[in-house]
């Protein structure tokens, strides 16, 4: 503790007195300066280089109005470009009143201690202020955007590509980005301080290039993915990514491109996401006139799919795995009305599907495929009933709307009514096989037809020719089955769908075995007096002969309930050309 005589010490008393005197002097100075500059700007206060110290607000406005002019043009420059900025281009105007008020407000913050110090310093230190300006911010931003578009160059990031089945590195290149905030600040400063000097356009260098170690690591990652494959699938939708697709997902920083992965996920989600579909079932005159099967709503779990993609990419990179498969994670929302809710026939779900393609068909054949397929839309087959193709399709002739297209008749391919109907019978045959139904009658074509081997092996076709050649199968399920057809003329694809109730049966079709292949006979040329001399028209296309065998087995609960071996014997077929002999007058 301080001794009670401490303050009685003469030296201490003198110091205390001097401090009090100094403090009182400061107060006097503060008061005097406050009084002296009441309504006036403090000393050494400059606005745009003009000294306004000691001036009133009114005087300051007059002086600024006389001495200050904002630049008519400010030039932005770089090594190859120049841009002129005028006040009119951004609706810029000078506010003299606000500029004078700003100068008058200096050292008048309301904080006595701070203001006191600043007022004392104002006698010795200069304070520079800019002019108060107004501008159209939207036009200013638009102007900066235009400049940005012209001065910026995009960097090219390192990437990998495949050349001659080798991973090749593109090292990338430097880019430049406009420092927009700094440029706007510089333009504002020049106008505010009435400075018409040029402004160097500030550019930020973006250099994505890698060092040697990083390049080697990036290239190695590409080599690890060179012959590998990533498959993403859900139900019948499959998305395959390999080679350059996988390279594009690599990020040079030993990670993966979030944007590229997001693009993949968006593409998958756009294909798969759907709202729930309520079932519609309208039954009239023994046939289903309108049918829409119920479908669950599907929503892709994008976050989980992203994690799975990254994990599978790591696996492909770091292991010997050649193909990595991802089952898309989804959330399902059931419909309010299911298929079983709208009928009492046992038509509940899809039990079989058949597909065929008819690319290369002439217009008449395409017309006939559409017409014949429509005959099967909504057909019901009762439990225990034998279905007949020829009975269901009815008369095939010009009188029933069919056009001429190529058919096999009498050992030749000729134009006849209804060419293309066998495309429909072939597709229904495949659907019945897929559904596990007993096939009672089926006949192969006389020779191999290219339409039926588009995306399929030989031996899975079925010809019909009323009344002798038919396709028949039996509905041996305890419920009705419903046949639906769909023709996609853009994809040249025909689809049959069979609906019913699954009873646990599983159908297996073995890979067709092709034996006894016989080369086509030599081409045949036939003179045709109806064609101009020298003109040649092909009427038959060559085809190899062969015997094709496949086994069809249907099991339920481990027990075989139906099996059959299908044998197709195709004749070798010669190409036939008609050679014109008629003299042209």
Buried (B, 14 or more C-beta within 10 A) or exposed (E): EEEEEEEEEEEEEEEEEEEEEEEEEEEEEBEEBBEEBEEBBBBBBBBBEBBBBBBBBEBBBBBBEEEBEBBEEBBBEBEEEEBEBEBEBBEBEBEBEBBBBBBBEBBEEEEEEEBBBBBBBBEEEEBEBBBBBEBBEEBBEEBBEEBBEEBBEEBBBBBBBBEEEEBEBEEBBEBBBBBBEBBBEBBBEBBBBBBBEEBEBBBEEBEBBBEEEBBEBBBEBBEBBBEBBBBBBBEEEEBEBBBEBBBBBBBBEEEBBEEBBEEBBEEBBEBBBEEBBBBEBEBEEEEBEEBBBBBBBBBBBBEEBBEBBBEBBEBBBEEEEEEBEBEBBBEEEEBEBBBBBBBEBBBBBBBBBBBBBBEEBBEBBBBBBBBBBBBBBBBBBEBEBBBBBBEBBEEBEEEEBBBBBBBBEEEEBBBBBBBBBBBBBBBBBBBBBBBBBBBBBBBBBBBBBEBBBBEBEBBBBBBBBBEEBBBBBBBBBEBBBBBBBEBEEEEBBBBBBBBBBBBEBEBEBEEBEBEEEEEBBEEEEEEBEEBEEEEEEEBBBBBBBBBBBBBBBBBEEEEEBBEBEBEBEBBBBBBBBBBBBBEEE
